[in-house]
């Protein structure tokens, strides 16, 4: 149950980042560990948003393939695959945000 709630939170963050190209400052500080004075360029934030949207379609496709091939014994592996994918996407998103986070005054000319 907990991975599904975490997956929905990550989906919400990903959709927000794709649409707005940024995150609210409280979420940015809490999740990515960047201070309020740091900002990630909109293009990199949209990349992170795209990564965060991926786990639901990929895990749904994986479950569909398992069901279509009739391998019910692999259903347990689907949960492990989903959790691993969610963890990998989250860590990769945080790494990208930490790598490309710059002080706000450097990004003044890069706004979309």
Residue, then its C-alpha position, 0 to 999 in steps of 0.5 A: x500500500x505504501x509504494x502506491x501512495x508514494x507512487x501517486x505523490x511522485x506522479x503528482x510532483x512529476x505532472x506539476x514539474x512538467x506543466x509548470x517547469x518548477x516546484x513549490x519552494x517547500x517541496x523543492x527544499x524538502x525533497x531535493x535538499x536545495x535551499x530557497x535561493x537555489x533554482x533548477x532551470x525549467x528544462x531540467x525540471x521538466x526532465x525530472x518531471x518526465x522521469x517522475x511520471x514514468x513509474x506508473x506506465x512502465x509498471x502497468x505495462x510490466x504487469x500487463x505483459x505478466x498477465x498476457x503471458x500467463x505467468x502468475x508466479x511472477x506477480x510477486x516480482x512485479x511488486x519488487x520491480x515496481x518498488x525498484x523502479x520507483x526508488x531508481x527514478x526518485x534517486x535519479x531525479x534528486x541527483x539531477x536536481x542537485x547537480x543542476x541546481x544553481x543560485x537564482x541570480x544565475x537563472x534570471x535569463x533562462x526563464x521560459 
